[in-house]
Amino acid sequence: MGASTVGGRYRIERPLGHGGMASVYLGRDTELERPVAIKLLAENLAGDDEFRRRFVREARLAARLSDPNVVSVYDAGEDDGRPYIVMEHVDGETFAELLAHSGRLPSDEARGLAAQAARGLAHAHERGLVHRDVKPQNLILRRDGTVKIADFGIARAAETTITVAGTVLGTAAYLAPEQAMGEEVTAAADVYSLGAVLYELLTGRPPFEFETLADLADQQQRMEVTPVRDLAPEVPPELEDVVMRCLARNPAYRPASAGELARALSGGEAPTQPLHPPTAVQAPVRRGLVKDRRAVWLALAGVVVLAAILLAVAFVGRGSHSTSPPPKPAAPAAVQPGADAQQQARNLSAWLKRYSTRP
């Protein structure tokens, strides 16, 4: 590699960041006259065939993606024995930098940023790619408000394993439990990680803080996530519910896809259907949530029957004091379904207030 150029056309201008696997520089494409980001494999890894293969694989996989919320890959190659990738340069700040000076964000702003990231992940997942390292440092907010997902460096095709000797890659605080334990990693892990990022945007702290992956694997099985509204009471309950579902230990209880998560965040309201199937182990959602859903529904059914009896008694009593038969009352509307037991209870309460009071 020349002193200031890569691949004969990309001029290095200044460093942007350094990681354990690669360094990133701000550069300029001298042929197309545009700014670029140049990622160079670390010198100490350039002689490692496995890392070289993984680095090249990153470029090939990331080049498949074309989405407004994903950093674009322009070119890849090798210069003087050192692989490189040329990417879109994003003029902005990472979520980590945003959190450093903002502490935490208003609910609507955090929701909007996470929705953009979810759309970018949905695009990647639809093409068989799982990011596996979603964290504030890999999410960039461009100056025009567009969120870009960066560094698919440890991404993997859904059918291909690139983890070396069981090593779990990523940052511990944002890893899904199954990823921390070295189990199969699917798109559900990215949903968890984005939920952890959104949790931090709303509360100013990640859901868990651990120093090692061993701590994460051990304690994440025993610890409950502090509910969002315990730390940020102004967050709407429906947004808290979405975040806490993302952080479910069992992947089956998380939103079914990043696309579904994006829709839930973009709609501004809780979805009309649960974001998880009614199977598997109870998810670690908000404190006080009734764990036996069958018991909840039986209790609700009993209340509905009792309300119907009260209504019948009220109408009969009214008719006994009248010389003419009372008009036939309109049939009560059905109780609206809720996204969860809490919402269903609120809907039933409203139903009772409307129909159990004598006119």
N, C-alpha and C positions, 0 to 999 in steps of 0.2 A: 504494500500500500504506500502510495506517495505521502509526502509530509502533510498535505492538506487536501488531497482528493481521494475518492473511492470510486472504483470502477471506471476511471478515466473521465467521468462527467459530473460527479457529485462533489462539490467543494464543501469541506467541513468548515463551519464558522465558529461554533462554540458548543461546549457540552451542555446537555439538558438534564442528564441523570445517569447514575450508575447503579447496576444491580449485580447480584451474584453471578448471573449468566451472561449479561451483555451490558454494553454502554450505549447510550443514545445521544446523538449530536444533532444540533440544528445545522442543516446544510442547504445547499442551493443546487438545483438541477441546471447546469450551465447550458444545456441544449433547449430545454423548455422554459427556462428563466422563471422558475417558481421555487418557493421555499419547500423543503422537504425535511423529514426526520430520518436520520440514518442510524440504524441499529447494528452494532458490530459485536460479534461474539467475543467474549472476554479472551484475552490472550492466553491465559492459563488453561482454557478449555479448547482452544483451537486445535490442539493435537489429540483431543479425545474424540474418537470416531463416533461414539454414541451421542455425545453432545452435538457434534457437527450434524449428524443425521437428524436429530431432533430440531435443531435450528432451521435446517432446510425444510423439514416437514412443516414447521410453523409458517414459513413463507407460503408454501403451496396451499396449505389449508386456509390461511387467512385471505389469500388472493381470491378464494371462491366467494367471499362475502362482498356484497355491494348494498349497503344500507346507510341511510343518513345518520344513524346512531352508532355506526361502527367505523373505526379508523381504517381508511383504505390502504392497501398495500400496492405500491406502484411497480417495484422491481426487486430482484434478489440476485445475488451472485457471490463470487468469491474474489478477493483481492489480496494477492501476496499470501495465500494460504489462510486467509481469515474471512469466513462467511459474513455477508452483510444483507440487510433488508432495508429497502427504501420505502418509507411510508408517508402518508399525508401528515403535514405538520398542522397541529391544532393549536391555535393561538388562544390560550385561556388558562384555567387553573384546574388542578385536580380537586376531587371532592375532599381529599385530605387537607389541602391548602384552604379550601372553602371553610371546612370545619374549624381549622386552626384559628381563623380570624372572626368567624361568626358564632362559634360555640354550638348553636343549633339553629334550625331554620323554621319558619312558620309552616304550618301543616300543608297549606295549599302549594307552597313552593317545593317542599320536600316531596309531596305526592307527584307533582308534575315532573320533577327530575327523575324520580324512580320509574315513572311510567315510560319515559323516553328510553331509559336503560333496559326496561323489560321488553320494549319493542325491538331493540337491537339484539337482545338475547334470543327472542323468539325467531328472528331472521336466521341467526346462527344455528339454533336447534333444528329448524326446519331443514337445514342442509347437513345435518348429522354432526355438528360441532358442539362441544361443550367447553365453555371457557375454563372452568375449574380454578379460577383465581380472581373472582369478582371481589373487589375491595375498593376503598376510597381512592387509593393511589392509581388504580387502573380505570377510573371513571373521570373524564375530563369535561368540564363545562366551558364550552367555547364562548367567546365574548358576546355572540349574538343570542346566547341562551340555548344552543343546541348541545345535547349531551352526546359524548363519543366514548364508546368502549374501546380501550386500548389494550394492547399486549395479549394476543392470543398465543403467547409463547409457550404456554403449557396446555393449550387446548388439545383436544383429541377428537378424532373421528369416533363416532359412537361405537363402531365395530372394531376399533383398534386400541390396543393398550400401549401407552408410552411411559407408564410409571416404571422407574428403574428400581428393581430389587425391593418392591413393596414400599418405596419411599413415597410419602404423601407430600405433594407439592402445594404451595399456597401459604397463606397467612392464617395462623391458628384462630384468631378471633372471628373470622368470617367463614370458616370451613363448616360444612354440614357434618353432623355426627358420623354418618356412614363414610364420608371422605376421610375424616380424622382417624377412623378405625381401619383404613386401608381396604374398605369394601368397594364394591362396584360403584362407580361414579356415573350418574346420569344427569340429564337436564334438571332434575329435581334439586341437585346440589347447587346449581346456579340460582335457582329460585330461593333457596335458603340463604345463600350468600347475599343476594340482593335485598332480601328481607332484613338481614343483619345490618346492611348499609343504611337502609331506610330507617331502621330503629335508631341508629346513631344520628342520622340527620334530624330526627324528631326529638331525641332526648339529650344529644350531646355526648353520648357514650355508647360503646358497643354493648350488645346483650351479654357477652361474656368477655372477660379479660384474663388471658392465660399466657404464661411465658413459654410453654413448650406444648408440642402436640400431644405428648403423653398426658399432661395435665388436662388438656381438652378432652381427650378420649375417655379419661377416667371421670372427670367431674361433670361433663355434659350429660352423662347418663343419670346423674343424681340431682342436679340442680335445676330449679325452675327459673324461667326468664321473668324478671321483674316486669309487670305489665307496663306498657308505654305510659298510660295515664297516671300511674303512680309517680312517674318522673316528670311528665309534661301533661298536666290536667286539661290543658286547652285543646289537646288533640281530639278530634271527633271519635266517638266510640266505634263507628264503622271502619275508620282507618286503622284504629288499634286492632280491631278484629282481623283485618287483612294481614297486618304485620305479624301478629301472633300466629296466624295459620302458616305463614311462610317459615316460621321458626319451629314448627312441629318437629319433634325428633323422628317421627315416622314419616317417610316421604309420601306415603299414601294420603296423609292429611294436609299436605301443602296444596296450593293451587295446582291444578292438573298440568299447567304449562305456563311458560313465560307469557304467551299470548293472552291467556286467561287472566293472569296477574295484571298485564297492561290494561286490559279492559276494565278490571275492577278498580284500578287506580285512576283511569281516565274518566270513568263514569261519574265519580264524585259521590257514589252511593254504594252500599253493600249490594252484591249481586243477589238476584232473586233466588238463585239456587246455591246450595253450599259449595264452597270451593274445594271440597274434598269428599270422597265417597264415604258412606256410612259403614266402613269396615275397618279392621285392624285395631291397633292399640290407641287408646285415648291420647289425643295430642295435648302438649303442654300449653294450653291457651290461658285466658285470663283467670285469675283466682275467682272462685265463687261460681264458675260455670258448672252446671249440674253434669256429673259424669255419666250417669245412667240415663241415656236418652230415651230408652223405652219407658222408664218410670216417668219421665217428663211428659211424654205424649199421653200416657195413661192418666196422669193427673190433669192434664189439659182437657182430655176428653170428659173426665168426670165433672170438671168445672162447667164445660159447655152444656152437659146434660142438666146440671143443677140450674144453670141460667135459664134453660128452656122451661124447666118446671116452674121457676119463679115467674117467668113471663106468662105462662098459662094461668097461674093463680091470680096474677094481677089483672088479666083480662076478664076472668070469670067473676072476680070480686067487683069489678067495675060494672059488669052486666047485671048483677043482682040488685043494684040500686036504680036501675033505669026501667022505665015503662015500655020502652021499645028496644028491640034487639040492637046491640051495638054493631057498628060497621065492622066488617071483616078486616082484621089488621093485616098490614102488608107483611109478607114473610121477611124475617131478618136476613140481612146479607151474610154470606159466609165469612168466617174469620180468614183474613188474608194470611197466606203462608209467610213464614219468616225464614231468613237465611240461617238462623241458628236458634237454639232454645231461648236465648235472651230476647231476640227480636220477636219470636213467636209469643212470648209472654207479654211483651209490650202491645202487640197487635190484639191479643185477647183482652187485655185491660181496656183498650180503646173500644172494643166491641161491646164489652159489658157496660161501660159507661153510656154507650149510645142506646142499647136495647133493653137494659134491665131497669131503667127509670120509668115510673108511670107517667104518661102524658097528662 
